[in-house]
Amino acid sequence: MSEYDVDLTRAHLLRHAPSAQSLGAALIDVAQDLLLRNLVDVGLMDLLVFKGGTALRKFYAGAQ
C-alpha cells in the first residue's frame, strides 16, 4: 500500500453527500480532494492557477 492508496467506504462518501442519491457527486468531490493533495505533495501548486466555483470552494472553504 502506497501513501496515496485510499480505502473509500460508503460512510466516507456519505460525509460528502447530502443523501445516498448523490454518492456520485460525493465520489467526484473526494477525488478532487485527493488530486489536490497529490498536487501539493509533488510541488506543483506553485505553478498552477485555478478558477471557478469548485476552485473557490476547495481552496477557501476547504473540503466539506
Order of alpha helices (4+ residues) and beta strands (2+ residues): alpha-alpha-alpha
